[in-house]
C-alpha cells in the first residue's frame, strides 16, 4: 500500500451498531475512519435486544466490553412457555456453568445502550469523524481507492468503503440489487416501567411465550427498572417492509386464546412501534473490489435467533482480524472476511426462519414442539448452542 493510499480514511456508510463497531475495528488496525449517517444526529432507536456470549467476546475485542457490561442486565435463564396452557417448554440456565462453558454471560440490554457504548469508544479514539445528515447514494472505485457520493453530490475519497447502512442498504442495492423477502410477520415493541409491569412476570430471564401464529417476549432492562415487551403475529393483510406507529387495538385483536398470564403483556404499553419484518436470501458474495457489506446490509434476518446485533459485532471484529492477518492488504482481507462470514450468517438467517415456525406452531405441530426439549439437561442445551455462542476472536477467521 502506498503512503498516499494509506493516508486515506476508510469510509463507513451507516452510523448504527454495525457502522460504529466497524469504525472501532478499523481504528484498531491503524486507520482513520469517516462515518456517514443519514439521520441528523448519531443515535439509535428501538427497544431491548439480547446479547449472547459471542457479543461480549466482540465487545472485548473492540475495547468496549466494560462499557457494555455496565449497561447490561445479566439473566439467570432463557425460558419458553406455551402461551395457551402456560406449560414450560424449555429452560436454559445462563448462570455460572453457562459462563464457564462459553467464556462470557448472556445478557439483555437496551439497543440505545449498545450504541452508546460503541459511540463512546469511537469518540475516545479521536480517529473517527462523523458526518450526519449525509446519505451515501453511490460508490465508484479504482485500483487505489473508492469515491462515495452523498445525496447532495459531494464526493468523499477513501481507501475502502464498508456498507453498514442497514436493512435497506443503498450500497447493497448498487452491487447486489436483490429484493427483500417480506415475511408477513409483524413485530410490536415497547418498553414498560417496572412499576407498571406485572409482579408475576418480573423474572430475571429472557422469556418467550409461544402461541399459534404468534409469540410474546419480555425481559428486564436498565437494572430491572424497565421491561422490554415484544409481541409478534402473522398479519391478516399484505405487509410492506417498514416501521410505523402501532395500534393497541390491532395488537389486541391477534391474541385470542392466549392464557391470561401472557395476555397481560399486550395490555401494558401506552405506545407501540410496529415493524413489518423481512429478511433477504443469503448471498455468496458481498465484497466488490474495495467495497464490502456488514451487518444488516450483508445479511438481514428476522428476530427469531436474537442475533442481528450480535452478527454485526462479529462482522466488525472479523473484518479487523482479516486486515491484521493480511497486513492491511484490502483485496486479500476483504476476501478473507467474506469467506469467514458468509456460511455463519446464512445459518443465522435460515435458522431464524425455522425458529419462527417453531415458536408459532399450532395444532399437532405445537405438541411436537412442546415435546422437543423435555428432560434435556443444561449440558445438552450448551452442546447444541456451541456453534453459536462458541464464537470468539480466536476462531473468527474459520470459514
N, C-alpha and C positions, 0 to 999 in steps of 0.2 A: 504494500500500500504506500503510495507516495505521500510526502509530507503535506502537499496541498490537499489531497483527498482526506487524509487523516484529520485535518483541521476542521473538516465539515462536521456539522452535528448529525445525529440520527433524528429523523422526523418520525413522530408518532401521531397518527390520526386517532383522536379519541382520548378524553381525559377521565374515563371511568376507571373501574378497578383494574381491568386489563392494561389500559394505557399507562396508568401510574406504576403498576408492577413492572411493565416493560421498561419504563424510564429508569426505575431503580436498578434493574438488572443491567441495563446498558451503561449507566454511570459506573457501576462496579467493574465494568470492562474498560473504563477509561474514556468513555465518550461524553461529549456534550449532547444534550437532548433538547429538542423543541417539541412540546406537546401542544397540539391544536384541538381546541374544544369548541363545538358549535354553540353551546349554551353561553349566556352572558358571564357566568362565573363557574369556577371549578367546584363541582359539588356532586351529590348523589341523591337519588330519590329511592323510594321503596320501603320495605319493612325489614323483617328479620331474615337471616339466612343461617344455614347450618355449615359448620366447619369441621371436616374430618381431620385426622392426624396429618394427612398429606398437605392440607392447607397450612398447618403450623410449621411443617418442615419447610414449606415455601416461604412463609413469613421470616423464618430464621435465616434462610439463605439470602433474603433480600434486606436483612438488617433491621426488620421492624417487628420481630417476634414479641419483644416485651411490650411494645405499644398495643399490639393486637390482644395479647393475653390480658392486659389491664382493663380492656373494654368488653371482654367476652364473659359469658356465663357458662361454667363447666357443668355438664349434665351428669346425672347418675346413670342414665339409661336411655335407650331408644325403645319405644314401645308402640305396638299396634293393637288396637281393639276392633272388634266387629261393631260397626255403628248401628246395627239393628238390634242385637241382643246383648251388647256390652261384653261379650266374651273376650278373653285375652287370646290374641292370635299369635303374637311373638314378642319376645323381650330380649334385648341385648344389653347387658351391663356395660357401662362405659367408665367404670371406676379404675382402681389401681391395676388390676390384671389387664385391662384393655390398654392402659397407658404403657405398661411394661411390654406388651406384645408389639405395639406399633410405634413406641417411642415418643408419642405425643397424645394429648387428650382429644376428646370430642367436645365441641362447644357450640353454642348458639350466640348470635351477635346481631346487632342492627347493621344493616348494609352501610348506613352512613358512617358507622364507627370503623368498619373495614376501610372504607375510602379515606377517612380522616387519618388513619394510621399510615397508610401509604403516602398520602399527600404530605403529611409532616415529614416523613422520611425523605421524600423527594425534595422538599423545600430546604431541608437541613443540609443537603449535599452542596447546594449553591451551583449546581451544574445542570439544572433543569429550568428551561424557560417556558413559560405558559403563555399561549395566545388564545384568548377567549373570543367568543362571537366569531369564530373562524372555522368554517366548514371546508375541509378538503374535498374538491369535486373532481379532480383529475390528476393523474400521475403520469409523467413522462420520465424516461430513463435512458442512460447511455452507459458506456463502459466504466465510467468513473463515478457515477452517482445518479441521483434522482432529482427531479424538479416537481414539486407539488404546487398545484394552483388552487386558490380558495375561491369562494363564491363571488368575490369582487375582482377576480383576475390577477391578484397578487401572486407572485411566484416565490417559492422558498426552495433553496438548494440544500441537499443533504447527501450523506454518504450512502444512506439506505432509508427505506420507509417501512414502518410497521403499521399495518392497518388494524387498529384496535377500536374501530368505530362501530362496534355493536351489532345487534341482530339485523339491522337494516343497513349494513356496511356499504358505503359508496365504493370503497376500494375493491371489495369482493364483486360488486356489480360490474365494475370495469373489467376485471380479469376473469371472472367465472360466469356471472350473469345467470345464475340458476334461480328458479322460483322457490319461494318458501312453501313448506308443507303445513297448511293450516289444519290444526288438529280437531277443531270444534269443541275443544275443552276450554272452559272459561275459569279463570282464577280470580277470586276476590281476596284482597289482602287488607289488613288493618292492624293497628297497634292499640291495645287497650290498657289503661292504667290498672295497677294491681287492685286498687280499692273497688274497681268495677268488675273484677274478674271473679268467677265463681270459686269459692274456697275449696270445693270438692274437686277442682281441676288444677289447683295450684301445685303442680308436680314439677320437680326439677328434672324434667325429661323432655326429649323431643318426641312428641306424642302424636299419633295418627289414628284417626277413626275411619275405617274402610267401609264404604257403603256401596249400594248398587248405583253405578254410573256417577259416583261422587266420592269425595273423601274430605275430611276436615283435619287440620293440623293446628297444634298450639304448643308454645314453649315460652319460657321466661326470657326477658331481655333486660339489660341495664341493671344488673344486680338484683333482678327479680322485681323491680319497681314497675315494669310493664310486661305485657304478654303479647306475643305475636299470634295473630289469628289468620289462618289461610283456609279458604274453602274452595273446592274445585268441583265442577259439574259439567256434564255433557249438555251443550246448548241445544235448544229446540230450533234455533234459527241458524241461517248461514252466517258464519263469522268471518270477519276480516281482521288480520293481524294488527293489534294495536292496544293502546291503553286509554281508558276513558274513566269518567266518574261512574261509580257503581250505584245501583238502586237497591235499597233494602227490600223493597217489595219483590224484585226479581230474585234475589238470592234466597229469600224465604220460600219462594214457590218451588224450589228444586229439591227440598229436603224433607219430603213427606216420608213417613215410615221410619225416620231416624229416631233412635232412643232418646228420651228426654235429657239424659246427661250430656250427650254430644250436641243435641239440638240447642242447648243453651248458647253455644258458641255463635250461632248465626244471629242471635238476638242482641248481642253485646255492642258491636261497633256503631258509633254515631255516623261515621263516614267510611266509605269503602273506595278503594281503587280497583278497577276492573281490567284484567288482562285477558285478551283473546289470544291464546297461545299458538305457537308454531315452532317447528324446527326446520331443518333442511336435510336432504340426503347427504350422508358423509361423502366427502370428495377425496380423491387420491393425490391431489396437488393443490397447495395453497401458497407456494412460493413461485414468483415470476421475476427472474433476474434479481434485482436488489430490493424487491418489494415482497413482503410476506404478510400473512394474516395471523391474528392472535385473538384468543378468547372467543366471544360470541360471533365475531366476524368470521372465524375459521370453522367453528363447529357449534352453531346454535342448537340448543337442546331443550326439551321440556324439563320441568322442575322435578320430575319424579325420583331422580337419583340424588337430588340436593347437592349437585356438584358443579353447577355452572360457574360460580365464582372460583371454586377450588381449581377447576381446569384452567381458567385464565391465569391464576397464580402459578400453576405448574408450567404453563406455556412460557411465562416470562423467565422463570428460573432455567428452564431447558434452553431457551434462546441464549441466555447468558453463558451457560455451560458450553454450548456448541461453539460460541465465539471464543471461549477460553481454549478449548481443545484445538480449535482450528486457527489459533493465533490471530484472531480478528480478520481472517480471510472470509469476506462476506459470502461469496459464492459457495464455498465449501461449508461454511457454518449454517447458512440458511437451508442448504440441502440436508444436513445432519439434523437440524432442528425439526424440519418437516417429517423426515423419516422416523424420528423418535416419537412423534406425537400423533400421527395420523391414525394408527390402529387403536391406540388407547382412547383417544377422544371419540372415535367412531363407536367404540364399545359403549361409551357413556351414552351417546345418542340412541343407539339401538336398545340398550338395556333400559333406558328411560321409557321407551315405548312399551316394553314388556312389563315394567313395574306399574305403569299406568293401567294396563289391563288387569294386573293382579289386584291393585287397590280397588278397582271399580267392578270387580267380579260380582255376578248376580246368579241366582238360581243354583244349579248343581256346581257350576264353576266356583261360586262363593264357598261352597262346602269343601271343595278340593283345596282352595286357597287356605281356608282355616285349618286344614289338617297338615299343611306342608311342614310346619315347623314345630309340631307338637313333640315335646320331650327333647328338643335339641339343646345341647349343653352350650355354655358360653364359648368353649373352645371350638366347637364346630361352627358357630357363627363367625368366630375370628378367622378360622381357616377359610371360610367362604369369602371373607372380606379382604383377604391378604392382597389380592390383585389390585384392590382399590386403595386401601389405606397403607399398604406397604411401600408406596412410592416415596422417594426422598432424593435429595440432590446427588447422592452417590450412585443411584441406579437410573437416573432420569434419561440418560442417553441410550438406554437399551431400546431397540425398535419394538 
